[in-house]
Amino acid sequence: MDRLQVGAFYQDGRERLQLELANSPEGLTRFITQKNLHRPGLALAGFLELFAYDRVQILGNTEIHFLKSLDDDILAKSLNQFFSYEIPCVIVSASGSFPPELPRIADGRGISVFVSKLSTTELSQLLSDYLDDKFAPSVAVHGSLVDVYGTGLLFTGRSGIGKSEIALDLVERGHRLVSDDVVTLIKKAEGVLVGTGSEMLKHFMEIRGVGIIDVRQMFGVRAIRLQKRVETEVELVDWDKEQDYERLGMEDQTKSYLGVEIPYIRLPIYPGKNVTVIAETIALNLHLRVYGFHPAKDFSRALTASILDKSRVRSYLEKDYE
């Protein structure tokens, strides 16, 4: 999201952040364009050279007590300078009463002033989490995301290859659908990619030849999830005997989304192949790797050791002249 309207922010945070609008609703049409917050103590004191005015401004006990200590003329000058900038909005944390000039001058500039019952620390933490989520980078991917044994498998591939059918089969086997057709990938943190569905599609699924089905109504709430961390992409491709596919799995392949690398598997399919069981195997195999077990590398080490042992035996027998 590039920007967030102040009115939408107010609706979202009214309960969680315990917000109340302290002046007219005119400023609700403004936009928040930054996820970072700002405590404008120096700006209120007159130092405006490095004023980060394009952020949500939080006035805590320190700022409010400073404003109360000013004479009326100096207070009006300070607030007029402060609100002359294009500020998205101002939030006063739990600091008791505040000068009445604050919302009045803000009204003249069309800037919303909110009051929260939360402490400055608690408000900053909750607000930062909210804005981080809203401004997190995202990308839409054509595919199906399913929670398989706690592992988020993203199925991709050409249209009509059977992504939805595989997802439906996994749901029928007790796994959980996150999204079908369009998956929104959101970078939540460094190395963390979370997938979710669109508000319109929710947990609907299109099965060719059948039509639209509602997975939640059909299989119950246990069959769905609102979001899931994406841990592996499984690209479904048509079987081609001329292609060379991975046989051992010694080299781990990855795919990058929004700068986050996730394991990538290119899975050839053909009629009769049980892709659902293979998907479950992929998820369980990933669990083994998390705990330090790598079947392909373990097999390679065992094979190398076996060859070395046989070589030693052969060398010994060649030197035995009895």
N, C-alpha and C positions, 0 to 999 in steps of 0.2 A: 504494500500500500504506500502510495506517494504522499497522501495527505489524509487527514481525518477531520471532519467537520466538528466544531466545538459542541454543537447540539447533539451529535451522535455520541460524542465522548461523555456528555452530561447524562444521557439516557443510560449508557452502559455503566457508568460509575456512580450513579445516584445512590445505590444501595451499598455496593462493595466499598466505595470510598467515602460514603456518608456525606455526599455533596448537597449543598443547598445554594440556589442562585441568590446572590445578594443585591443584584440590580436588575435592570430591564433585560428582556430576552434579545435585544438587538444584536448583541455580540455573539449569539449562538450560530450566526451564519459564517463566522470566521473559520479558518482552518489551522490545524496543528500540522506542521511539516517536519518536526524533529522529534525523535524519541527521547532525547536527553532533556533533563530538567535544569532549572537555574534558580539559585538563591540570590536575589538582586540587592544584597546589602550595600555594596559599593556604589551601585547605580543610584540607589535612593540617597546616598550621601553626596552624589554629584559627580562621581568618577564614571564617565560614560564611554571612555575610549574603547574598552574591551567588553562592552555590554552585549551579552548574548540574548538579544531581545526576541529572537525568533523561536525561543523555547517556552514551554510552560513555566510560568514564574510562581515560585512557592514562597509565601511570606510566613515565616515562623515567629516564635516568641521574640527573637532578637530583632527582626525587622519591624515588628509591630511596636515593641517598646521604644525603638529608635524613633519611629514616626510620632509616637505620643509625646516624646520629649521635645519635639520641635515647636517653635512658635507658629502661630497660625499662618503668617505670611511665608515663612520658610517652608512650612509643610505644604502649602499650596504650590509654591514654586517647585519643590522636590517632586510632588506627584504629577504636576503638569509636564515637567521634563521627562519623567518616567513613562507616562502614558502617551507621549508624543511619538513614541516608536510603535511599529506594527507588532504589538504583542498578541499572541494567540489568545491567552486568557491568564487570569491570576487566581491562585488558590490560597486562601488564608487557612492555615492549620489551626488546631485547637489552642488558641491563644487568648480566649476571652473576647472582650470588646475590641473594636478597632476604630480608628478615626472615621467619622461619617463622611469626611471629604473623599475617602478612598473610593467607595462605589459611585459617588456623585461625579467625580472627575472622570472616572472610567466610563461612565455613561456618556459623557460628552464626546468621548473618543470611540464609542461603540465597542468597548472591550468588556467581556464578561468577567465578573468577580464571583468566585465561589467560596463558600465557607465549609470546612470539613471539621467533624468532631474528632478526627484522628490526630494523634501526635504527629509532629513533623517527620520523625524517623519512620513511623509506620506508614504514613501517607506516601513518603518518598519511595519506600520499598514496594508497596502495592502498585503505585502509579508507574514506576519503572518497569515492573513485570508486565503490566497492561500494555504500555507503549512498546516495549520490546516485542510483544506478541503481534501487535497491530502493524508495526513497521518492519517485521521480519521479512527478508527477501523470499520470494516464492516463484514457482514456475508450475505450469500445468502440463501434465503428461498423459498421453492416451494409453490407458491400461487399466488393470484391476489390482487392487491392494487387499491382501487377505492376511489375517493374523493366524499363522499356522504354528501351533505349539509355542506360542509366545514370540514367534519370529515374524517380522513384517516382510512378506514376500510380494514384490511388485512384478506382476506379469505384464510384459509388453510384447509387441509383435504386430504384424500387419492386420488390417481390419478383416474380420471373418475367420481368423485362424483358430479361434476357440478360447480366448481369454475368459470370457464370461462363463462359458460352460465349465471350464476348470474351476473357476471361483465358486460356482454353484455347487459343484460336486464336493469341493472342500467344505463348504458350509453344511451340506447334508451329512458329512462325516464328523461334524461337531466343531469345525473351526469357524472363525468369525470374519465377516465381510466388513471392510472399512469403506471402500468405494469401488464403483465399477464405471467403466467407460472413460471418465475424466478424474484423475487423481491430482490434487494440488499438493506439491511438495514445498515445505516451509523449512527454512534453515533456522532452527531454534537456538543453536549454540554451535561452538566450534566442533565440527565432527558429528553433529546430530541433525538428522534429516527426518522430519515428521510428515506423514502423509495424511490427508483428510479429503473428504468429498465436498462437492459444492452444496450450497443450501437448497438449491432447486432439486437436484437429483437425489440427494440424501441416500437412502438404501434401496432405491429402485434399480432394477437390472433388466436389460433387454436380452432376451433369448431368441435368436433367429428362428422363425417358424412358429413361435409361441406368442411372443409379444412382451409387454412390460409386466414384470412381477414385482411385488413388494416383499423383500426378504424378511423384514421385521415382522410383518403381519403373518407371513407364511411359516417362518421357523421360530419366531419369538425373539425376545430382546436378547437372549443369550447368543444369537447368531450375528450380532452386529457390534461394531465399535465406532466411536466418533472419530478417533484418530489413532495412529500407530506409528512408531518409529520404523522407518524403512531401513532394513538391514541387508537385503539382497535383491538384485534385479534378475529376473528369469526371463530372458527374451526367447519367445517361441518362434522357431523358424521351420520352414518346410524341409523335409528330409531331401538331401541331394547326395547321391552316392559318389559324386565327383568331389565333394567337399571333404576336408580333413577335420574331423571333430575331436575335441579333447577326449582322451581315453583314460589317462591316469589321474589327472588333476594335480600334477606337481606344481604347475605355475598358476598362481592365483591371479585372475583377471579382475579389473575394477572398472567402474563407470563413475563419471563425475557429474554431479548436479549441484549447482550453486557453490562450487568449490569443495564439496564434500565427496570423498571417495567411498563408494560402497562396493561390496563384492558383486561380480557380474558373471552370470552363467548363460551360455548360448545353448539352448536345448532343442535339438532337432526332433520333430514329431511326425508321426504317420498314423494312418488308421489302425486302431487296435492297440496302440501304445498307451499304457496306463500312466498318464502324466500326473494324475492326482497322487498316486503312491510315490512317484518320483519327487513331487513337490514336498510331501511329508518327509522323505528321506533327505532332501536338501536342507530343510529346517533342522532336523535332528543332527545332521552332519555339521551344521554351523554351531550347534550347541557343543558338540565334541571339540571343535576347534577352540571355542571360548575357554574350555577347560584344559587346553594344551594337547589335545589328541588330533593328529593329522594323519588319517588313514593312508594316503598316498605316500607320504614321507616315511611313515612307519613301515610300510610294505617295502619301500626302496631300501631302507636300512637293513631290514631282515634279509632281503634278497642279496644285498652286498655282503652281509656277514656270512650267508650260506655259501656264496661263491668263493669267498676267502677261505672258509673252512675246507671246502672240497679241494681247493688249490693246495692247501697245506698237506692234506692227506695224500694227494697225488704225488707231491714232491717227496714225501717221506717214503712212499712205496717205490718210487723210481730209484731211490738210493739204498733200498733194502736188497742185498745180493744173496741172502740166505735161501 
